[in-house]
Amino acid sequence: MRAAQIRTEFLKYFEKNGHTVVESSGLVPHNDPTLLFTNAGMVQFKDVFLGSDPRPYKRAATSQKCVRAGGKHNDLENVGFTARHHTFFEMLGNFSFGDYFKKDAIHFGWEFITKNLGIPKDRLYVSVFREDDDAADIWHKQEGVAKDRICRFGEKDNFWSMGDTGPCGPCSEIFVDRGEKYGCGKPACTVGCDCDRFMEIWNLVFMQFERSADGKMTALPKPSIDTGMGLERVTSVVQDVATNYDTDLFQDLIASISKTTNSTYGKDQKTSVSLRVLADHCRAANFLIADGVLPSNEGRGYVLRRIMRRAIRHGRNLGQTDAFFFKLTKPLIDVMGSAYPDLKDKREFLESTIKLEEERFLITLDNGLRVLDEEIERSKSKSLSGEVAFKLYDTFGFPLDLTQVIAKERGFAVDEAGFQTAMESQRSRSRQSWKGSGEEAVGEVYKSLHQKGIQTSFHGYQSLSHKGKVLAIIEDGKLVKQSSTGDFQIVVDATPFYAESGGQVGDHGSIRGGNFEAKVVDAQKPTGDYVVLHCVEARGSLKVDAQVEQTTEATIRSRTAKNHTATHMLHFALRKYLGPHVKQAGSLVTPELLRFDFNHTKALSAEEIRKIEDYINESIERAETVGCEEMDKDKAMAKGAIAFFGDKYGARVRVVTVGNYSTEFCGGTHVKNTSDIQMFKILNESGIAAGVRRIVAITGPSVLSQLRQQERLLGELMHATKASAPNELLPKIEKLQLSEKELRKSLETQTRKSAASHVDDWIRDAKTVGDGKLVFGIPSIPDGEAPAKILRDLADVLRSKLSKSVIALAAFDQEKNQSALLIAVTKDWTERFKAGELIKQVAPIIGGSGGGKPDLAQAGGKNNNFDAVLESLTKLLKG
């Protein structure tokens, strides 16, 4: 059986046995901020097990995409070297939410393994928790497993917990005996041995207890089942191969990678390891990017970057000096595209994102390797300092583990503690400008309100006004019974104010009650299901339990609604014209504008922007209906509804539909008809991170204001250029630019002549150092000129006239309080003196830092202490 058949057979088997087949969730677990990535099948069902996310089914089966490459589950450095470590893998699992328990779970597992997969019973063993007599009896009496094939293990191996508290229970595992050739040869070798002979292939978790903070375990009223079986691992058993990499899941991919890299799998250990790394990391990178993770220097993006850079370096081991990793996306899609069709839909985006990251890394890789080699050559011990490792991370993008691997290959260790110290120093500098303002105290108040079960019902979809009862008042981070200042927060039992969420800002308005009135300038939902209203300019005082009349400001709500509906229309238009890979990466909806961040690797062309604007404005002109409806989440997904970035959804969701094309999960406020938006205009499109673009746009009255502002600016430009009509502006500006260019060129020529006139003087005044010279000069730099270029040009002139010389040129900009320093070494002296090393030693004198090549280096600083620089250089050269 091929792996795809095993996956299909598993899902069909459990569907036949009353399970709902649930699609794999994404690799980014939106319902669990404690996890970097989805790392097990039960992650998407965590809230179901906890009872906070009711589903219309009690049995489920999945083939779940998983990644383990960060945090506690970090297998990255083992990948490629071992038989079964992976960053990306698939977990087959069946689940019972208070329905069946041990008997059925054990029966399903045994039947599928022995009958559907045909693994002989005499090769199988099982384990149970040492105290779980119930499970042991079921295995023996119900399934006929001999007692000598039932092993008992302790809590470390056979007891599962969701956390320190919460659901937990014993587990039972199914092992397969792979034969003596995979064993350690020891007489005592059996299930539980660290060798490869007895391999665990399926884990059945019996959630039957609730563990309290004091460690006490209470039986759950509805015990549940969570199982997991790695597809790669079980496929290696069914196909009777030595490692997961020998299965068809990897062999087809490895064959394509071998062809791309002109390598042969099995030729030698080093080549095989690199090909395995590329096969595994290709899977992880493409699936992570497809699920919205992009390379960056923090969080999930940093893990992805580490995976990709490790792969690129293994490509170097196979002779790949140019971008190649992006070429592996197509063969991956050939292998896995049928099971995961979104890979096919996003192929162009996947390839372009990987290629962009690869090209960026290749630029810095050679420079970083050169620095690393120089430091290793200079080192008098077999240890690389933490400062150097941090520099490689900070300047050249080398993750610490990459530096460690390269250093290890050269017989060096890395001072990891020193690296962490340097990293913490940088973080401390970043935090220095932060000033605390009581957020922690306020946070505790919010937590206490949530623990009391306080809730606010929202009535803002139906009306802009609503009465409510004051449940809590917060002043200076404390709960009070009565307000005493003009600036405080309140919680009411019912409100028309929309609380900030899903990118939409909170409503503004007013609140009244008795002799009290105040402005509401914000509405937030800090935790739980209650809304906090921020009141300012209060008159009179307010007490807990008072009745108040709340009114949302109609103009602000209306303009915010226009921008929110336009955001949905923009999302659809981007996917229509750029491709289905476009995925929201963040948004902001205010009364003034909308801001939309999305995954895309290239800047939008003027033509693409025009098409998007036209599409949205034509929809506005067609006056299409905007509908809002509550429904079951599964039904919404079946209708093709798209979930917005970062939002968490329950079993019932609100779906917003624009016309017959855009369908989104959304709890925000919207117009009733696209014609209410009036007009849509994109103000700006830019890149904000690798592979992430941002559009800022406006609607309605804001478009008219923008047109008037541009009209006013146009008039001012016409007046300044003495143009009598707008069409005269461009020729007049071009004429001015040409005139300025000529003047600048003339000034530059004069500057060079002036500076060059000093060259002979600098040579005449040069200091003799040994059998060579130290030439020093401070040319005058006209305002607006770039000193670095002038210094480089002068250095070239000096080097053409000299031999065995070190040249130091400096300049200082008094207005900017910035200095520039350049050191050049003639070619016949670079073996003796290296410009890059010299400048590192003297740059601190001018309050800066620098670097460069052996023949040319530059630095920037904050003072003009050039006499001290000359003195220091003289001493260094005389040595």
N, C-alpha and C positions, 0 to 999 in steps of 0.2 A: 504493500500500500504506500502510495506517495503521501506526503504530509498533508496536502490539500484534501485528500480522501479521508484521512484520519480526522481532520478538523470537521469536515462535513458529516462524517459518520457519528461523531460525538454529539453534535448538535441535533441530528436527526433522532438518535437514540433517546435523548432526554426529552425532545419534543413529543415523541411517541409515548413517553411516560409522564405526560401531563405538565411538562415544563414550558414556560414561555421563553422562546429564544430572544435574548436581549442583545442589541448591537453593542459592540465594544465602545466604552466611553473613551474620551480623549486622553492623551497622555498627561495633560495638565488637569489635576483634580480640583475643580472649582469649589467643591464642597468641603475641602480639607486644606486650609492654608498651612498646616504643619508638614505637609508632604511636598517635596520637590516635584515628583512625578508619580503617576499611577504605577504602583509596583506589585499589585496583586489583583486578582479578579474581584475581591470583595470591596475594593475601594469605592466603586460607584454605588454599592449597596450599604455603605456604612450607616447612613441616616435611616435606611429601611430597618436594619437590625436594631437601631436605637429607638425605633418607633416614631421618629419625627417626619418620615417621608412615606406615607401609605401608598402602596401600589395596587393596581387592580388584579395582581396575581400573587400567589404564595409560593410558587416554584419558578425558578429561573435557571437558564443555562447560557453561558457566554464563552466566546473565545476572545480574551481580553489582551489588548496591546499593553505591554509593560516595559518600563525602563528602570534599571538599577545602575546608577552611575554617579551618585552623589549622596552626601550625608551618611547615615548608618549603613545603607545598602550600596556600597561603592566597590564594584568589582572591576573597575576600569583597567588597572594595571595588570590584572590576571588575564584579561581577554587576549586571546591569540596563543597564549602559552599553555593553557589547560584545555581539557577535553570538553568542558561544559560551561565555562563562564561566558556570559554575554552581557552587553549593555541593553540591547533590545531583545525581547522574547515574547512569546504568546503563552498565555495561561488559560488552559481549558478548565472550566469550573461549573459545578451545579450547586444550587442554593435552595434552601428551604427556610421560609420566614414564618416560623411557628406552625409548620405543616407536618411533614414527616420528620422522623428522627433517626436514631442509630440503625434500626433494622433495615429501613429502606435505603439509607445512605450506603451501608455496607453491601447490600444486595446489588444496588445499581453499580457500584464500583467493581465488584467481583465479576458480575455478569458481563459488563462492557469489556473489561480487560481480557477475560478468558474466552468469551464467545465472539464478540464483535471484532476484537483485535487478534484473537487466536493465540494468545500467549499461553503456553502450556502451564497447567497448574503446578506441575512438579518443579517449575522454575521459580515459583512465587513464595514469598514469605510476607507476614504482616507483623506490625508492632502495635501495641496499645500502651496507654498510661498504666503505670505499675498498679494503681488502685482500681482500674476500670474493669472489674470482673464482668460487668454487663456486656461490654464490647467484645471481650475475649470469648464469652459464651456464644454470642451471636456468630462470630467468625467460625467457631468450632461446630456448634449445633445446627445453625441455619445454613452455612455455606460449606460445611464439611472440611474446613481447614484443620489439618492435624495439629494437636497441641504443641508438638515440638517445632512447628513452624510459626507459632505465635510467640513473639518476643515482648517482654515488658521493659519499658524504659521510664526514667524519671521525668521530673518537671522540665528540665532543660530541653529534652528532645520531644516529649509527647504531651505538652500542656501549652495551650495557646491563650494569650490575653490581648485584648484590644488596647489596653493601657494599664497604668497602675491601678486604676479602678474601672468598673464597667463590666461588660460581658466577657466571659472567659469559659474555658472548658478543656477537657482532655481531647487528644486527637489520636488518630490511627493512621498508619502509613502502610502502603503496599510497596514491597521490594521485589526486584527481580534478580535472580542469580545469573550473572552474565558468563559464568564459567571460570575454570581455574586459570585460564590464560590471562585474565584480568586481575587475578588475586595477588596477594603479597607472599603466598607460599607458607605462611605461618600455620602450624597445626590448629591454633585457636581461631583462625579466620572464620567469621560468621557475620550475621546481620549486625550492623553497628561498627564494623571495622572501617578504618579510614581509607582502605584501598578501594579500587574501582570494581571489585567483583560484585558486591551486593549493593545495587543502586535503587534508591527510593524514587518511585515514579509518580505516586499519587498520595496526597495528604488529605485526610478527611477530618475536619474540625467539628467537634460536637459542642456547640455553645449551650451550656446548660446551667451556668451559674452567673450571679452578679456579685462582683467583688467590691466591698465597701472600703472606705479609706483606712479602717482599722484592720483590714485583711480578712474580715469575715466574709464567707461565701454563702449566698442564699440561692436556692434553686429558682430558676426562671420559670414563670407560669407557662411560657410558650417557648421551649427550647428550639434552637435553629441549627441549620447545617451550612457550612462553608467549606467547599473543597477546591483543591487546586492541583492541576497536572500540567507540567510544562510540555508544550507541543514538541519542541526541539528534542527534549530528552526522551519522551515516549516514542518519537519517530525513530530515534537511533536504536531503540530496542526492537521495534517492529521490523526495521530494515536490517537488523543484525550487523551494525557497523560499529567501529571502535569509538568514534567521537561524534558529537553533534554536527561537526563540520563535514563529516562524511555522508550526511543525509542529503536528499535531493533539495532540501530547503537552502543549503549552502553550496552544494557542488555545482549547480547550474550557474550560480552567481560567481563562484570562484573561477570557473572556466572562462567566463566573460572578462573578469578582472585580469586573469592570466594573459588573455589575448591583448587587452588594452595596455598592460604593462610589459608585454613581451617576456613573461616569466613562466616558470614551470612549477606547478604545485607538487611537492614531494621531492624536488631536486635536492634541497638541503633544509635543515631546521630553520635557519634564518629567513629564507625565502618563504617557506610554508607559514611561519608565524606572521610575517607581514601580510601575506595574502588573506589569512584568517582575520587579522585585525581589520583590513580593508572591507572584507565581506560583512563583518559584524557592524563596524562603525558606519558603513554605507546605509545599512538598515536603520540604525538609530538616528542618524542625521536626517535622513529623508522623512521618517515618520514624525520626528519632533518638529521639523519645519512645517510639515503638512498640518500639524496640530497647533500651529501658531507660535512656536518657540523660535526666536531668532538669535543669532550669535551676538553676545554682548559681554560686558565685563562684570556682570553680577547675576546672582540667582540662577535660574534655569538656563538663561542665555549663556552664562559662563560655562556651565557644564557642557552644553552643546559645543561651544567653542573649543573646549578641551578635547572633546571627542574628535572633532574635525581636525584639529591641529595634530593630534596624535596620529590620525590616519594619514594626513599629508606627509608627516615625517616618515612613516613607514613606506609611503610611496617613494620617498627619496632613497630608501634602502633598496628599492627595486629600480632605481635609475630614473625616476620621474622628476625632472627639474622644472617642468612647466605645469600649468594647471591641468589636472587630469581627473580629480576626484568627482567633479560634476558629471563626467562621462559615465559614471557607474549608476546613475539614476535610471537610465533606460533599461539596462539588464535587470535591475531590481524590480522595476515595474513589470517586466516580462514574467518574473517569478511570482510576484505577490499582487499584481494589479487586479487579478480576478477576485481575490478575497477582499481587497481594499481598493475599490474603484476610484476613491478620491485621489489616490496617487496618480492615476492617469489624468484626471481633470487638472491637477496642479503641476504637471510635469515641467512646463516652461518656467514656472515660478521656482520650483525646487532646484532646477539646474542653474538658473540665474543667481539665486541666493547663495548656493554652494560655490559657484564660480567666483562671485564677488568676494566672499570671505576667503577663498583660496588665494586669489590674486593679491589681496591685501596682506595675507600672512606671508606669501612668498617674498614680498618686498622686504619685510622685516626679518625673515628667517635667516638670510645670508648675513645681514648685518649683526643679528643677535649671535649667530654661530661664531662670527669673527671675534666679537667681544668676549664670548665665552672661551674661545681657544686662547685669546690673548691673556685672559685672567688665569687660565689653567697653566699656561706657559710661565707666567710671572710668579705663580704661587710656589712657596717654598715648602708647603705641606701638602698632604693629600686631601685637603678640605677646601671647598669653595665657600667664601663668606656669605652670610645672609644678606649683606648689603648688595653684593653683586647679583645674587639670585633675585632680589627685589628689583634691582635696576632692569634685569632681563624681563621681569614681569611687567614693570611699569612702563618701560620705554619700548620694548620690542614685543610685548604680548606673549612672553613665554610663561605658561602656567608652571607653577613650582614643580609639579611632577614631571613635566617635560625636561626641565633643567636637571632634575635628579637622574632621569634616565640617561641623558646625554653624558652627564658627569660620571655616572656609574660605568658607562662604556669605556671611559678614559681612565677608570680606576680611582675616581674621586668621590668623596662624600659631599653633601651640601649641609651647611649649618641651618637647619630648618628653624631652630629657635630664633636665630638672628633674623631670618626672613620674616617670621611672625612679629618680631619686635619692630622691624622697619614698617611692616604693614600697619601695625597698630599706631605707630607714630603718624603715619599719613591720615589714618582715620581720626586721630585726636586733633590734627590740624583742621580737618574738615568740620569737626564739631565745635571748634573754638568760638565761632560767631553765634552759636545757638544759645539762647537764654531761656531757661525754664519759666513757665508762667502758670503753674498750678494745674497742668493738664492731668497729672496723676490723681490729684484729689478729686477733680471733677469726674475722672474715669471711675473711681470707686463709687461715687454717687450713682452714676449710670448703672453700674453693676448691681448695686443694691436695689434700684428700681426694677431691674430685670428679674432679680431673684424674688421680688415681691409679687411678680406676675402682672405688673401694671401694663395695660394695653391701650392703644388709641385706635379707634375705628376711623377710616378715611372716607369722607363724603364729598371730596372735591371733584369727582367725575360728574356728579349730578348737579352741584350747586357751588357758587362762590362764597356763600355765607352759611354758617351753621352754629348752633348753640352747643356749648360744652360745659362740663363740670371740671374745675381745676383739681387735679389729683396730686400735684406736687409743685413746689416752688424752689428754685435753686438760686442762691445768692453767694457769690464768692466761693464757689465750689462746695457749698453746704446746703442741705435741705433745711428750709425754714417754714414756719406756719403762716407767716405774713410778710409781704414785700416791704422793704424799708428804703430802697434806693430806686433810681430811675432806670436801672439797667440790670436785668435779671432774666432767668429762663423759667418757663412753666411747662407742665405736662397736663394735657386735658384728655378726657375720655373719648371725645369725638372732635374731628376738625376738618375744615375744607382745605387747609394748607398742605400742599404737596411737600413732603420732606425730601431733601436732596438724595437722589439715588439714580443709578443707571446713567450717570453723566449729566442729568438734568438738575439744575440748581433749585434750592428751596424757594417757595413762594414768599412774597412780601404782602403786607396788608395792615390791618388794624384789629384791635381787640377792645371791647367795652364791657362794663358790668357795674351797675350802681354808680358810684361816684368815681369809678376808675376807668381810665383809657390809656392806651399805649400804642406805639407803632410796633409791628412785627417785621424784623429785618432779615430773618432767616428761619428755616424749619429744617431740623435734622433728625435722623433716626440712628442714634449712636450704637444701640444694641437692642436686641429683642424686638417687640412689636409696638413700641410707643414712640410718639413724636414729641420732640422738644422744640418749643417756640422761643426765639430770642426776642425779648421785649425791650425797647428803649424809649426814652422821652416819656416815661410814665407819669401820669397825673393821678393823685390819690394812691391808695394802697389796695393790695389784692390779698385775699385770704384763701387758704386751701378749702375746698368744697364749694367755693363761690361759683355761680353760674355766669358765663360770659358769652357774648355774641362776637363771633369771629368773621371777618370779611377779608377775602383775598383781593388784592389789587388787580382789577380786571385787565388793564392795559399790559401789565407785566406778564400775567398768565397768558393772555392772547398772543403776545409776541414770542414768548417761550414755546408755546404750542406750535406756532408756525415753524420755528427753527427745529423743533423735535421731529415733526412729521417730515420736514425737508431732509433731516439727517437719515431717516429711513429710505427716502427716495434716492439720496446720494449713494447710500450703501448699495442699493440695487443697481444704480447706473454704473458705479465703479465695477461691479462684478460683470455687468453686461459688456462694457467696453474694454476692460483690462483683463478679465478672465475670472473663473471661479475660485482661483487661489486667494483673491482679495478677502481678507478677514479683518474685522474690526479689532484694533489694538488699543482702543481708548476713545473717549469722546467727552465733549463738554457742550452743554446746551444752556444758553443764557438768553435773556430777553434781547440782548444786543447782537449776538452772533452764535454760530455753531462751529465747533471744531471737531474734526473727525480724523483719527489716526488709523492707518490701515497698512497691511502687509503688501509691499510692492517694492521691487528693487530699483526701478528707474524713475527719473523725474517724468511727470506727465508732459506731453508735447502740447503746444498751443491748440493743435487740432483736437486732441483728446479732451482737453478742458472745454473747448467749444461744443463738442458732441455731448458731453455730460450736462453742461448748462442747458443746451437746447432740449435735451430729452426731458429734463425736469421742468423747464418752463412750458414745454408742450403739454405735459401732464397737468400742470396748473391751469393752462388754457382750456383743457378738455373738461375741467371741473369734475374730477373723479371722486367717488365716495371714499371716505376713510372710515373703516369699520373697526370697532373694538369689541372683543368677545372673550368671555372666560370659557375654558374647556380643559379636559384632561391633558396633561403634558404629552402623553403618548399619542393622543389624537392630533395635537398640534404638530408634533414631529412628523406624523404621517402626512400632514397637509404641506409639509416642506417648510415649516416655520424655522427661522434662523434665530439662534440665541445670541444676545449681545454680550460683548466681552465682560468677563468678571462677574456677571450676575449669577445669583443662586436661585433656583426655581423649585417649587414644591410640586405636589401631584397635580394641583390645579394651577393653570397659568392664564395670563391675559395676553391675547394675541391681537396685534394691530395690523390691519390689512389696508394697503393703499391701492385703489383700483383693483385690477386683477393680476397684479404682478408682484408687489412687495408684501411679504408676510413675515412678521417679526414677533418674537416674545418681547413684551414691553409693558411696564407698569406706569409709564409716564403719561403726560397730558398731551393731547393732540387736537388738531383742527377736525372739523366734521367733513370738510370737502377741500380738495387740493386748491380750489380757486381762492380759498381764504388766505393762502400763502401770498398771493398777489404776484410776487416775482422772486427769482432766485439768482444770486450772483456769487461766483467764487472770487474771493479777494486775493488769496495766496495759496500756493502749493509748494511744499518744501520737504526736505529730508530731516528727520529728527534723530534717527539712529540707523544702524546698518539694516537695510531691508524694511524700514518703516518710514512711510510718507505721512504728511499732515496737510489737510485742506482746511482753510478757514473760509467760511461763507456767510452771507447775510441774506435776509428775506424781507419782504413787505416794506414798511416805511424806511427801514435802514438802507435799502437799495436807493430810494429817492434821495436820502441824505447824502449817500456816497456820490451819486451823480452830480448833486449840487456842489459838493466839495471839489470834485474833479473839474467842474465848470469854472469855479472860482480860481483854481490853480492854473487852469488853461489861460484864463484872462491875465493872471499875473505874469505868466511866462511870455505871453504875447506883448505885454507892456514892456517887460525887461529886454526883449530882443527886438522891439520896435516892429513886430510883425503885424500886418493889418488883417490877416486871416489865419485860421488854424493851419491851413495847408502850407503856409510860408514858414512855419516853425522849424521843421526838420532841416531844410536847406540852410537856414540861419544858424542853427545849432551846429551843424556839420562844419560850417565856415568858421565858427568860433573855435571848435575843437581842432581844426587844422591849424589855425593861428597859434593856439596854445601849444600844440605839438612842435611847431617850428621854433617858438620861443624857448621851450624846454630843451630842445635839441641844441640850440645855440648856447644856452646856459651850461649844458652838460659839457659841450666842447670847451668852453672857457674854463670850466672847473677842472677838467682833465689837464688842460695846458698849464693851469696854475699849479696843480698838484705835481704834475710831471716835472715842473721846473725845479722842484725841491729834491728830486730823485738823486741827482749828482751830489747835492749837499749832504743827504743822508748817508750816501756811500762814503763820502769823504770823512764824515764824523763817526763812522762805524767803529765799534770796539773790537779789538783783537782778542780772540779767545782760542788759545792753542794755535793750531795752524789754519784757523778760519776766522770768520767775522760774525759779529752780531750787529745787524742794521736795525735801527729804530727810528720811527717817524710818526708824526701826528699831523696828517693833512687836514686842511680846513674843508668842511663839508657844508655846502649851501643848504639853506632851509628847503625842506621838501624832498631832498635827495636821499636815496637809500645808501647809508654808509657801507654796508656789507659789500655791495657790488663795486663801489669805488675802491675799497681796500683790496679786493681780489684783483682788480685790474692793475693796480699799482704794484701789488706783489708779483704779478706776472712780469711786469716791466723790470722790476728789480732782479728777479730770478734769471731773466735773460741776459743780465749784465754781470752776474756774479757766479762764483763757485765756492763750495765749502762755506756756506753761509746760512745763518738763521735770521729770518726777517720778521720783525714785529711791528705792526702798524696799529694805531689806536685812534679812536674818535669819540667825542662826547657831545650829546645833544642836551643843552642846558634846559631847553623848554620842557622836554620830556623826562629829564633827569635820567637819561639812559646812556650807557657807554658800550662801545663795540671794540673788540680786540681780535686781531688776526695774527696768526703765526704761520709762516711758510718756511720750508726747508728745501734747499737746493737738492736735486736728485743725488748728487755725489756725496751727500752727507746724511741721507735718511737712514743708513745703516747705523749711524752713530747717534743721531738725535731724531726723535719722532715728534712731529708737531702736535699730534693728539695727546701725547703724554705730557708735553711741556705745558700746553694750555690748561690741562686739568689741574696742574700744580700752581699756576699763577692766577687763574680766573677768580678764585676766592678773594684775592687782594682787591678786586674791583666790585666785590659783593655779588659775584655771579658764578656761572658754571658754563662749561663748554665741552667740546669734543671734536673729533674729526679724523682725518687720515694721517698717515705718517708724513706726507708732504704738505698738507694744508689743514688747518684747524681754526675754528672760530668760537668766540664766547661773547656773551652779553653780560652787562653788569649794571650797577646802580651808582657808581662814583667814578671820578677821574683821577684816581691815585696811580697815575701812569709811571711816575718816578720810581715808586716802589716795585712796579712790575718790571721795569728795566733793571733795577738792582737785583731782584730775585732771579731773573733770567740770566744775568751775568754770572751769578753764583752757580746756577744749575749747569751752565755750559762749561764753566771752569772746573766744576765737579769735584 
